[in-house]
Structure formats: structure tokens, C-alpha cells
């Protein structure tokens, strides 16, 4: 449970940083970034596995790069659930945001894992 909450916090920081870096991604504050991270974690637990199984052939052909498209779809679904509090302008920006969020999650998670040791 503790690691799940930490993961949501790390996702919220990554989403907020992406909104600071790009004007095409807007969020109304860090509180909404926490809500977006929570919704994104639920979508990643429920919708993402279904999408991965359905798109397995194209994911294999693209050597896993299609997973960024799946991440972009879950980000756009999160955008749809939050309405005007979280906005992503277009699918291309969603793919770029998914890549940046993945990289930021990798960096932030490694920092927290090093701090635990």
C-alpha cells in the first residue's frame, strides 16, 4: 500500500513537471496532478492490460514502442475524465507526454529506491 501511494506521488510530480515543461499540457495545480495520477493508476491497472493484450502483435512488431501509444491512450482517457482541469492538446502531444512521464518516473523511482537503501 505504501509503495502504491509513493507511486501515485511520483506520477503526480511527473505529470506536474510535464505541464510546466510544455504549454500543450495544462493542469490546474498539484492537487489535480494527484487526482490525475490516481485516475491514471486505476486506468493502468484495468484498461492498460486489456489494450496490451489486444495490441500484442503490433507491439511485438514495433519491438515494444507501441506501448508508448498505449500510455498516450491512457493519458488521453485521464484527460477525458478530468475535463478542463487536465488538458492535453492532441495525440502527438500525448505520446510525447507519455515518453517524458515514463522517463521522469524512471528517474524519480530510482532516486526513491536509492534513498530506501
N, CA, C and O atoms as a MOPAC input file, in Angstrom:
PM7 MOZYME 1SCF
protein

 N      0.82700 1    -1.19000 1     0.00000 1
 C      0.00000 1     0.00000 1     0.00000 1
 C      0.86900 1     1.25100 1     0.00000 1
 O      0.58100 1     2.21700 1    -0.70500 1
 N      1.93300 1     1.22500 1     0.79500 1
 C      2.81400 1     2.37400 1     0.90100 1
 C      3.50100 1     2.67500 1    -0.43400 1
 O      3.63900 1     3.83600 1    -0.81900 1
 N      3.92900 1     1.62300 1    -1.13600 1
 C      4.60000 1     1.82900 1    -2.41600 1
 C      3.62000 1     2.32300 1    -3.46900 1
 O      4.01000 1     3.06200 1    -4.37400 1
 N      2.33500 1     1.92400 1    -3.36700 1
 C      1.33200 1     2.39800 1    -4.30900 1
 C      1.11800 1     3.90500 1    -4.14100 1
 O      1.01000 1     4.63400 1    -5.12700 1
 N      1.05700 1     4.36100 1    -2.90500 1
 C      0.90400 1     5.79200 1    -2.64700 1
 C      2.14000 1     6.57100 1    -3.10300 1
 O      2.02300 1     7.67800 1    -3.62900 1
 N      3.31000 1     5.99300 1    -2.90100 1
 C      4.54100 1     6.62600 1    -3.37000 1
 C      4.55300 1     6.70000 1    -4.89300 1
 O      4.99100 1     7.69500 1    -5.47000 1
 N      4.06900 1     5.64300 1    -5.53900 1
 C      3.99900 1     5.63000 1    -6.99900 1
 C      3.04000 1     6.70600 1    -7.51400 1
 O      3.32100 1     7.35400 1    -8.52100 1
 N      1.91500 1     6.89800 1    -6.83100 1
 C      0.97300 1     7.95100 1    -7.22000 1
 C      1.61300 1     9.32100 1    -7.04200 1
 O      1.45200 1    10.19800 1    -7.89000 1
 N      2.33900 1     9.50700 1    -5.94000 1
 C      3.01400 1    10.77900 1    -5.70700 1
 C      4.07300 1    11.04900 1    -6.78100 1
 O      4.18800 1    12.17300 1    -7.26900 1
 N      4.83700 1    10.03300 1    -7.14300 1
 C      5.86500 1    10.18000 1    -8.17600 1
 C      5.20400 1    10.49100 1    -9.52100 1
 O      5.69400 1    11.33300 1   -10.27300 1
 N      4.08700 1     9.81000 1    -9.82400 1
 C      3.35700 1    10.09300 1   -11.06000 1
 C      2.82900 1    11.52600 1   -11.06200 1
 O      2.87400 1    12.20200 1   -12.09000 1
 N      2.33300 1    11.98700 1    -9.92500 1
 C      1.81100 1    13.35000 1    -9.83600 1
 C      2.91500 1    14.37400 1   -10.08800 1
 O      2.70300 1    15.36600 1   -10.78600 1
 N      4.08200 1    14.12900 1    -9.52200 1
 C      5.21800 1    15.03300 1    -9.76100 1
 C      5.59300 1    15.02400 1   -11.24700 1
 O      5.87200 1    16.07400 1   -11.82600 1
 N      5.59900 1    13.83800 1   -11.85800 1
 C      5.94400 1    13.74400 1   -13.28000 1
 C      4.91400 1    14.45700 1   -14.14600 1
 O      5.27900 1    15.16400 1   -15.08500 1
 N      3.64000 1    14.28000 1   -13.84300 1
 C      2.59000 1    14.95800 1   -14.60800 1
 C      2.70000 1    16.46400 1   -14.43900 1
 O      2.56200 1    17.21100 1   -15.40800 1
 N      2.94700 1    16.91200 1   -13.22100 1
 C      3.07400 1    18.34900 1   -12.97500 1
 C      4.29600 1    18.92600 1   -13.70400 1
 O      4.21600 1    20.01800 1   -14.26600 1
 N      5.41500 1    18.21000 1   -13.69900 1
 C      6.60800 1    18.68200 1   -14.41200 1
 C      6.37900 1    18.75300 1   -15.91300 1
 O      6.85900 1    19.67700 1   -16.57100 1
 N      5.65500 1    17.79200 1   -16.45800 1
 C      5.34000 1    17.83200 1   -17.89400 1
 C      4.46900 1    19.04200 1   -18.20900 1
 O      4.63700 1    19.67300 1   -19.25300 1
 N      3.53900 1    19.36900 1   -17.31300 1
 C      2.69300 1    20.54300 1   -17.55400 1
 C      3.48600 1    21.83800 1   -17.44700 1
 O      3.13300 1    22.83900 1   -18.07100 1
 N      4.55800 1    21.82200 1   -16.65800 1
 C      5.42500 1    23.00000 1   -16.56600 1
 C      6.29600 1    23.11400 1   -17.81800 1
 O      6.52800 1    24.21400 1   -18.32000 1
 N      6.77800 1    21.97200 1   -18.32200 1
 C      7.68000 1    21.97900 1   -19.47400 1
 C      6.98300 1    22.31300 1   -20.78700 1
 O      7.56900 1    22.97400 1   -21.64400 1
 N      5.74800 1    21.86800 1   -20.95500 1
 C      5.04300 1    22.03200 1   -22.22800 1
 C      3.76000 1    22.81100 1   -22.02000 1
 O      2.98800 1    22.52700 1   -21.10400 1
 N      3.53900 1    23.79600 1   -22.88100 1
 C      2.30700 1    24.58100 1   -22.78600 1
 C      1.11000 1    23.82300 1   -23.33900 1
 O     -0.03000 1    24.20200 1   -23.07300 1
 N      1.34100 1    22.76500 1   -24.10000 1
 C      0.23900 1    21.98100 1   -24.65900 1
 C     -0.36400 1    21.02800 1   -23.63200 1
 O     -1.40000 1    20.41600 1   -23.89000 1
 N      0.26900 1    20.89900 1   -22.47900 1
 C     -0.27400 1    20.09500 1   -21.37400 1
 C     -0.52200 1    21.05900 1   -20.22300 1
 O      0.40400 1    21.68100 1   -19.70200 1
 N     -1.79100 1    21.16900 1   -19.83500 1
 C     -2.13300 1    22.08500 1   -18.74500 1
 C     -2.83700 1    21.32500 1   -17.62800 1
 O     -3.64200 1    20.42500 1   -17.87000 1
 N     -2.51100 1    21.71000 1   -16.40600 1
 C     -3.16700 1    21.14500 1   -15.22000 1
 C     -3.35500 1    22.29800 1   -14.23000 1
 O     -2.51400 1    23.19200 1   -14.13600 1
 N     -4.45300 1    22.26300 1   -13.50500 1
 C     -4.82900 1    23.39800 1   -12.66300 1
 C     -4.09500 1    23.47900 1   -11.33400 1
 O     -4.39100 1    24.36600 1   -10.53300 1
 N     -3.17000 1    22.60300 1   -11.07700 1
 C     -2.40900 1    22.65100 1    -9.83500 1
 C     -1.94000 1    21.26200 1    -9.44500 1
 O     -2.28600 1    20.26900 1   -10.08500 1
 N     -1.14100 1    21.20800 1    -8.37500 1
 C     -0.59000 1    19.93400 1    -7.95700 1
 C     -1.66100 1    19.00200 1    -7.39800 1
 O     -1.53700 1    17.78200 1    -7.50600 1
 N     -2.70200 1    19.56100 1    -6.80800 1
 C     -3.80900 1    18.73600 1    -6.32000 1
 C     -4.48000 1    17.97300 1    -7.45000 1
 O     -4.80900 1    16.79500 1    -7.31400 1
 N     -4.67700 1    18.66300 1    -8.57100 1
 C     -5.24600 1    17.99200 1    -9.74100 1
 C     -4.25700 1    17.00800 1   -10.33700 1
 O     -4.66500 1    16.01300 1   -10.93700 1
 N     -2.96300 1    17.26300 1   -10.18400 1
 C     -1.96600 1    16.29400 1   -10.64600 1
 C     -2.05800 1    15.01200 1    -9.81800 1
 O     -1.88800 1    13.91700 1   -10.35300 1
 N     -2.32600 1    15.14400 1    -8.51200 1
 C     -2.53300 1    13.96200 1    -7.67100 1
 C     -3.77600 1    13.18900 1    -8.10100 1
 O     -3.76300 1    11.95900 1    -8.15600 1
 N     -4.85600 1    13.92000 1    -8.40700 1
 C     -6.07700 1    13.26600 1    -8.88000 1
 C     -5.81800 1    12.57300 1   -10.21200 1
 O     -6.25600 1    11.44300 1   -10.42200 1
 N     -5.10500 1    13.25200 1   -11.11300 1
 C     -4.78100 1    12.66200 1   -12.41400 1
 C     -3.91400 1    11.41600 1   -12.24800 1
 O     -4.11300 1    10.42600 1   -12.95200 1
 N     -2.96600 1    11.45500 1   -11.33300 1
 C     -2.11300 1    10.29000 1   -11.08700 1
 C     -2.91900 1     9.13400 1   -10.51700 1
 O     -2.66800 1     7.97800 1   -10.85500 1
 N     -3.87400 1     9.43400 1    -9.66400 1
 C     -4.73500 1     8.38600 1    -9.10400 1
 C     -5.58400 1     7.74200 1   -10.19200 1
 O     -5.67000 1     6.51700 1   -10.27100 1
 N     -6.20700 1     8.55900 1   -11.02800 1
 C     -7.02500 1     8.03200 1   -12.13000 1
 C     -6.15300 1     7.26800 1   -13.11800 1
 O     -6.55100 1     6.21700 1   -13.61900 1
 N     -4.96600 1     7.79500 1   -13.39600 1
 C     -4.05100 1     7.11300 1   -14.30900 1
 C     -3.62800 1     5.75800 1   -13.75900 1
 O     -3.48700 1     4.80100 1   -14.52000 1
 N     -3.42500 1     5.66300 1   -12.44500 1
 C     -3.04800 1     4.36700 1   -11.86700 1
 C     -4.19400 1     3.36700 1   -11.96000 1
 O     -3.95900 1     2.17900 1   -12.17900 1
 N     -5.42100 1     3.82900 1   -11.79700 1
 C     -6.57400 1     2.93400 1   -11.94700 1
 C     -6.69900 1     2.47400 1   -13.40000 1
 O     -6.93500 1     1.29400 1   -13.66100 1
 N     -6.54000 1     3.40400 1   -14.34300 1
 C     -6.59900 1     3.03500 1   -15.75600 1
 C     -5.46200 1     2.09600 1   -16.13400 1
 O     -5.65000 1     1.18400 1   -16.93900 1
 N     -4.28100 1     2.31500 1   -15.55600 1
 C     -3.15400 1     1.42300 1   -15.83500 1
 C     -3.39400 1     0.02800 1   -15.26900 1
 O     -2.86600 1    -0.95200 1   -15.79400 1
 N     -4.17400 1    -0.06900 1   -14.21800 1
 C     -4.46000 1    -1.37700 1   -13.63200 1
 C     -5.58500 1    -2.10700 1   -14.35600 1
 O     -5.60100 1    -3.33800 1   -14.38200 1
 N     -6.52200 1    -1.37400 1   -14.94100 1
 C     -7.69300 1    -2.00600 1   -15.54800 1
 C     -7.63900 1    -1.99600 1   -17.07700 1
 O     -7.76600 1    -3.04600 1   -17.70700 1
 N     -7.45300 1    -0.82700 1   -17.67100 1
 C     -7.56100 1    -0.68200 1   -19.12600 1
 C     -6.27200 1    -1.07700 1   -19.83300 1
 O     -6.31600 1    -1.73400 1   -20.87300 1
 N     -5.13400 1    -0.69100 1   -19.29000 1
 C     -3.85300 1    -0.93500 1   -19.96500 1
 C     -3.58800 1    -2.41300 1   -20.24900 1
 O     -3.14800 1    -2.73200 1   -21.35300 1
 N     -3.83600 1    -3.34300 1   -19.30100 1
 C     -3.59700 1    -4.75600 1   -19.63500 1
 C     -4.46700 1    -5.25500 1   -20.79000 1
 O     -4.02200 1    -6.06900 1   -21.60000 1
 N     -5.69800 1    -4.76900 1   -20.86200 1
 C     -6.58000 1    -5.15300 1   -21.96400 1
 C     -6.02200 1    -4.63900 1   -23.28300 1
 O     -5.99300 1    -5.36900 1   -24.27400 1
 N     -5.58000 1    -3.38800 1   -23.30000 1
 C     -5.00300 1    -2.81900 1   -24.51900 1
 C     -3.71700 1    -3.52700 1   -24.92500 1
 O     -3.46100 1    -3.72800 1   -26.11200 1
 N     -2.91600 1    -3.89900 1   -23.94700 1
 C     -1.65700 1    -4.59900 1   -24.25000 1
 C     -1.94500 1    -5.94900 1   -24.89900 1
 O     -1.28700 1    -6.32400 1   -25.86900 1
 N     -2.91700 1    -6.67400 1   -24.37300 1
 C     -3.24600 1    -7.98100 1   -24.94100 1
 C     -3.83500 1    -7.81800 1   -26.35000 1
 O     -3.49500 1    -8.57800 1   -27.25600 1
 N     -4.71100 1    -6.83500 1   -26.53100 1
 C     -5.33300 1    -6.64100 1   -27.83900 1
 C     -4.34000 1    -6.19400 1   -28.90700 1
 O     -4.52000 1    -6.49600 1   -30.08700 1
 N     -3.30400 1    -5.48300 1   -28.50400 1
 C     -2.33400 1    -4.95500 1   -29.47100 1
 C     -1.00400 1    -5.69100 1   -29.42300 1
 O      0.01400 1    -5.15900 1   -29.86500 1
 N     -1.00400 1    -6.88700 1   -28.89900 1
 C      0.23900 1    -7.63700 1   -28.75500 1
 C      0.99500 1    -7.84000 1   -30.07500 1
 O      2.21400 1    -7.66700 1   -30.09500 1
 N      0.32200 1    -8.20000 1   -31.17900 1
 C      1.08500 1    -8.37100 1   -32.42800 1
 C      1.81300 1    -7.10200 1   -32.88200 1
 O      2.97700 1    -7.16900 1   -33.27500 1
 N      1.14800 1    -5.96200 1   -32.83400 1
 C      1.80600 1    -4.72400 1   -33.26500 1
 C      2.87400 1    -4.29200 1   -32.26900 1
 O      3.85700 1    -3.65700 1   -32.65000 1
 N      2.68900 1    -4.62700 1   -31.00600 1
 C      3.71200 1    -4.32200 1   -30.00400 1
 C      4.96400 1    -5.15100 1   -30.25200 1
 O      6.07900 1    -4.64900 1   -30.11300 1
 N      4.78900 1    -6.40300 1   -30.61400 1
 C      5.93900 1    -7.25400 1   -30.92200 1
 C      6.64100 1    -6.77200 1   -32.18300 1
 O      7.86900 1    -6.71000 1   -32.22800 1
 N      5.86600 1    -6.43000 1   -33.20300 1
 C      6.45600 1    -5.96000 1   -34.46200 1
 C      7.23200 1    -4.66000 1   -34.25500 1
 O      8.29000 1    -4.46200 1   -34.85200 1
 N      6.70000 1    -3.77500 1   -33.40500 1
 C      7.36900 1    -2.48700 1   -33.16700 1
 C      8.42900 1    -2.57000 1   -32.07600 1
 O      8.98200 1    -1.55100 1   -31.66300 1
 N      8.71300 1    -3.79400 1   -31.60800 1
 C      9.70800 1    -4.02200 1   -30.55800 1
 C      9.38100 1    -3.26900 1   -29.26000 1
 O     10.27500 1    -2.79500 1   -28.55900 1
 N      8.09700 1    -3.17200 1   -28.96200 1
 C      7.65100 1    -2.56800 1   -27.71900 1
 C      7.38300 1    -1.08400 1   -27.77500 1
 O      6.89000 1    -0.51300 1   -26.80200 1
 N      7.69300 1    -0.44200 1   -28.88600 1
 C      7.47700 1     1.00500 1   -28.97000 1
 C      5.99500 1     1.37200 1   -28.99000 1
 O      5.62800 1     2.49900 1   -28.65500 1
 N      5.14400 1     0.42300 1   -29.38100 1
 C      3.71000 1     0.69900 1   -29.38700 1
 C      3.16500 1     0.89500 1   -27.97400 1
 O      2.06800 1     1.42800 1   -27.80500 1
 N      3.91100 1     0.47300 1   -26.96700 1
 C      3.47800 1     0.68400 1   -25.58400 1
 C      3.38500 1     2.17400 1   -25.25300 1
 O      2.59800 1     2.57000 1   -24.39300 1
 N      4.18400 1     2.99900 1   -25.92900 1
 C      4.05400 1     4.45200 1   -25.72600 1
 C      2.71100 1     4.95000 1   -26.24700 1
 O      2.13600 1     5.88000 1   -25.68100 1
 N      2.20500 1     4.34500 1   -27.31400 1
 C      0.88500 1     4.70100 1   -27.82700 1
 C     -0.17900 1     4.30400 1   -26.80800 1
 O     -1.12600 1     5.05500 1   -26.57800 1
 N     -0.03100 1     3.13800 1   -26.20000 1
 C     -0.97500 1     2.70700 1   -25.16900 1
 C     -0.92000 1     3.64300 1   -23.96900 1
 O     -1.95800 1     3.98300 1   -23.40300 1
 N      0.28000 1     4.06200 1   -23.57500 1
 C      0.40900 1     5.04100 1   -22.48500 1
 C     -0.24600 1     6.36300 1   -22.85700 1
 O     -0.86700 1     7.00500 1   -22.01000 1
 N     -0.11500 1     6.77600 1   -24.11200 1
 C     -0.75300 1     8.01300 1   -24.56600 1
 C     -2.27600 1     7.88400 1   -24.52100 1
 O     -2.97400 1     8.83500 1   -24.17000 1
 N     -2.78100 1     6.71700 1   -24.87200 1
 C     -4.22900 1     6.49700 1   -24.81600 1
 C     -4.73100 1     6.59300 1   -23.37600 1
 O     -5.77500 1     7.19700 1   -23.12500 1
 N     -4.00800 1     6.01100 1   -22.44100 1
 C     -4.43800 1     6.10400 1   -21.04100 1
 C     -4.33500 1     7.54900 1   -20.52700 1
 O     -5.14900 1     7.97200 1   -19.70600 1
 N     -3.33800 1     8.30500 1   -21.00600 1
 C     -3.26200 1     9.72700 1   -20.64000 1
 C     -4.45200 1    10.50200 1   -21.20500 1
 O     -5.01300 1    11.36000 1   -20.52400 1
 N     -4.83500 1    10.20600 1   -22.43700 1
 C     -5.98700 1    10.88700 1   -23.02900 1
 C     -7.28400 1    10.48400 1   -22.33200 1
 O     -8.19500 1    11.30300 1   -22.20500 1
 N     -7.37900 1     9.24300 1   -21.88300 1
 C     -8.54700 1     8.84000 1   -21.09800 1
 C     -8.59600 1     9.59500 1   -19.77400 1
 O     -9.66700 1    10.00900 1   -19.33000 1
 N     -7.44200 1     9.77400 1   -19.14900 1
 C     -7.37000 1    10.56600 1   -17.91300 1
 C     -7.78800 1    12.00300 1   -18.18500 1
 O     -8.50400 1    12.61200 1   -17.39000 1
 N     -7.33800 1    12.53900 1   -19.31100 1
 C     -7.73600 1    13.88100 1   -19.73900 1
 C     -9.25700 1    13.95700 1   -19.88500 1
 O     -9.87400 1    14.93900 1   -19.47400 1
 N     -9.84700 1    12.93300 1   -20.46200 1
 C    -11.29300 1    12.91000 1   -20.63400 1
 C    -12.04500 1    12.84800 1   -19.31200 1
 O    -13.09800 1    13.47100 1   -19.17200 1
 N    -11.52200 1    12.11000 1   -18.34700 1
 C    -12.18600 1    12.00700 1   -17.04700 1
 C    -12.09500 1    13.31000 1   -16.24700 1
 O    -13.03200 1    13.65900 1   -15.52900 1
 N    -10.98500 1    14.02200 1   -16.36500 1
 C    -10.79200 1    15.22800 1   -15.54600 1
 C    -11.34600 1    16.49400 1   -16.18300 1
 O    -11.43200 1    17.52700 1   -15.51800 1
 N    -11.71900 1    16.43800 1   -17.43800 1
 C    -12.30300 1    17.60500 1   -18.08900 1
 C    -11.30700 1    18.73700 1   -18.24500 1
 O    -10.19100 1    18.53200 1   -18.72200 1
 N    -11.71200 1    19.92900 1   -17.84100 1
 C    -10.86700 1    21.10800 1   -18.07200 1
 C     -9.74800 1    21.25600 1   -17.04200 1
 O     -8.89500 1    22.13000 1   -17.19500 1
 N     -9.72800 1    20.43200 1   -16.00400 1
 C     -8.66200 1    20.52800 1   -15.00000 1
 C     -7.34800 1    19.96700 1   -15.52500 1
 O     -6.28000 1    20.34900 1   -15.04800 1
 N     -7.41500 1    19.06600 1   -16.50100 1
 C     -6.22300 1    18.44300 1   -17.09400 1
 C     -6.45900 1    18.35100 1   -18.59100 1
 O     -7.36600 1    17.64900 1   -19.03800 1
 N     -5.65300 1    19.05400 1   -19.36500 1
 C     -5.83700 1    19.11300 1   -20.80900 1
 C     -4.55100 1    18.75000 1   -21.53300 1
 O     -3.47100 1    19.22500 1   -21.18200 1
 N     -4.67900 1    17.89900 1   -22.55000 1
 C     -3.57400 1    17.56700 1   -23.44400 1
 C     -4.03300 1    17.90300 1   -24.85300 1
 O     -5.07900 1    17.43000 1   -25.29800 1
 N     -3.25800 1    18.71600 1   -25.55600 1
 C     -3.62100 1    19.16000 1   -26.89400 1
 C     -3.11800 1    18.18900 1   -27.94900 1
 O     -2.01200 1    18.34200 1   -28.46600 1
 N     -3.93100 1    17.19100 1   -28.26700 1
 C     -3.61900 1    16.31000 1   -29.37800 1
 C     -2.93200 1    15.01700 1   -29.00000 1
 O     -2.36400 1    14.87500 1   -27.91700 1
 N     -3.00400 1    14.06900 1   -29.93900 1
 C     -2.45400 1    12.74400 1   -29.71400 1
 C     -0.92700 1    12.74700 1   -29.73700 1
 O     -0.29300 1    12.02300 1   -28.96800 1
 N     -0.33900 1    13.55000 1   -30.60500 1
 C      1.11900 1    13.63800 1   -30.66000 1
 C      1.70100 1    14.16000 1   -29.35900 1
 O      2.72400 1    13.67100 1   -28.88000 1
 N      1.04400 1    15.15000 1   -28.79900 1
 C      1.49800 1    15.67900 1   -27.51500 1
 C      1.30500 1    14.64600 1   -26.41100 1
 O      2.10000 1    14.58700 1   -25.47300 1
 N      0.25300 1    13.82800 1   -26.51300 1
 C      0.03000 1    12.77400 1   -25.52100 1
 C      1.14100 1    11.73300 1   -25.59200 1
 O      1.58000 1    11.22600 1   -24.55900 1
 N      1.59900 1    11.40800 1   -26.80200 1
 C      2.71200 1    10.45700 1   -26.93500 1
 C      3.98800 1    11.04700 1   -26.34100 1
 O      4.70900 1    10.36500 1   -25.61300 1
 N      4.26900 1    12.32200 1   -26.65100 1
 C      5.44700 1    12.97800 1   -26.09400 1
 C      5.35500 1    13.06300 1   -24.57100 1
 O      6.34200 1    12.82700 1   -23.87400 1
 N      4.18000 1    13.39800 1   -24.05900 1
 C      3.99100 1    13.46500 1   -22.60800 1
 C      4.16600 1    12.09000 1   -21.97500 1
 O      4.73100 1    11.98100 1   -20.88700 1
 N      3.68900 1    11.03600 1   -22.64100 1
 C      3.84300 1     9.67700 1   -22.11400 1
 C      5.31300 1     9.28700 1   -22.04300 1
 O      5.74500 1     8.64900 1   -21.08200 1
 N      6.07900 1     9.66800 1   -23.05600 1
 C      7.51400 1     9.36900 1   -23.05300 1
 C      8.21400 1    10.11900 1   -21.92400 1
 O      9.01400 1     9.54000 1   -21.18900 1
 N      7.91200 1    11.40300 1   -21.79000 1
 C      8.54900 1    12.22000 1   -20.74600 1
 C      8.14100 1    11.73000 1   -19.35400 1
 O      8.98000 1    11.64500 1   -18.45700 1
 N      6.85900 1    11.40800 1   -19.17100 1
 C      6.40000 1    10.91300 1   -17.87400 1
 C      7.07200 1     9.58700 1   -17.54500 1
 O      7.44200 1     9.35200 1   -16.39400 1
 N      7.23300 1     8.72100 1   -18.53600 1
 C      7.91900 1     7.44500 1   -18.31000 1
 C      9.36400 1     7.66600 1   -17.88400 1
 O      9.84800 1     7.01700 1   -16.95700 1
 N     10.05100 1     8.58000 1   -18.55900 1
 C     11.43900 1     8.87400 1   -18.20000 1
 C     11.53900 1     9.49700 1   -16.80600 1
 O     12.41000 1     9.13000 1   -16.01800 1
 N     10.64800 1    10.43400 1   -16.51100 1
 C     10.65500 1    11.05700 1   -15.18400 1
 C     10.32800 1    10.04200 1   -14.09700 1
 O     10.92200 1    10.07500 1   -13.01900 1
 N      9.38400 1     9.13700 1   -14.37300 1
 C      9.07800 1     8.06900 1   -13.41000 1
 C     10.28300 1     7.18700 1   -13.16800 1
 O     10.55400 1     6.80300 1   -12.03000 1
 N     11.01200 1     6.86100 1   -14.22600 1
 C     12.21200 1     6.04300 1   -14.09400 1
 C     13.24300 1     6.73100 1   -13.20600 1
 O     13.82200 1     6.10700 1   -12.31600 1
 N     13.46800 1     8.01500 1   -13.45100 1
 C     14.45300 1     8.77300 1   -12.67000 1
 C     14.00100 1     8.93000 1   -11.21500 1
 O     14.77600 1     8.67700 1   -10.29300 1
 N     12.75300 1     9.34500 1   -11.01300 1
 C     12.26300 1     9.57200 1    -9.65200 1
 C     12.17400 1     8.27600 1    -8.85600 1
 O     12.50300 1     8.25500 1    -7.67000 1
 N     11.73200 1     7.19300 1    -9.49700 1
 C     11.67500 1     5.91000 1    -8.78900 1
 C     13.06100 1     5.41600 1    -8.40200 1
 O     13.23800 1     4.83100 1    -7.33400 1
 N     14.04300 1     5.64800 1    -9.26500 1
 C     15.40200 1     5.22600 1    -8.91400 1
 C     15.95400 1     6.06200 1    -7.75800 1
 O     16.70100 1     5.55000 1    -6.92500 1
 N     15.59100 1     7.34100 1    -7.70500 1
 C     16.02300 1     8.17400 1    -6.58300 1
 C     15.41500 1     7.70000 1    -5.27000 1
 O     16.09900 1     7.65700 1    -4.24800 1
 N     14.12100 1     7.34200 1    -5.29100 1
 C     13.48300 1     6.86900 1    -4.08100 1
 C     13.98200 1     5.49700 1    -3.66600 1
 O     14.07600 1     5.21500 1    -2.47100 1
 N     14.30200 1     4.63900 1    -4.62000 1
 C     14.82800 1     3.32300 1    -4.27400 1
 C     16.22000 1     3.44100 1    -3.66300 1
 O     16.56400 1     2.69600 1    -2.74500 1
 N     17.03100 1     4.38700 1    -4.17700 1
 C     18.35300 1     4.61300 1    -3.58600 1
 C     18.23100 1     5.18300 1    -2.18100 1
 O     19.05500 1     4.87900 1    -1.31800 1
 N     17.21500 1     6.00400 1    -1.94000 1
 C     17.03900 1     6.60600 1    -0.62100 1
 C     16.58900 1     5.55800 1     0.39900 1
 O     16.88400 1     5.69500 1     1.58700 1
 N     15.87500 1     4.50500 1    -0.04600 1
 C     15.42600 1     3.44100 1     0.85500 1
 C     16.59900 1     2.61400 1     1.36000 1
 O     16.58000 1     2.12900 1     2.49100 1
 N     17.61500 1     2.45100 1     0.52700 1
 C     18.76700 1     1.61200 1     0.88000 1
 C     19.58000 1     2.30000 1     1.86700 1
 O     20.60200 1     1.77000 1     2.30300 1

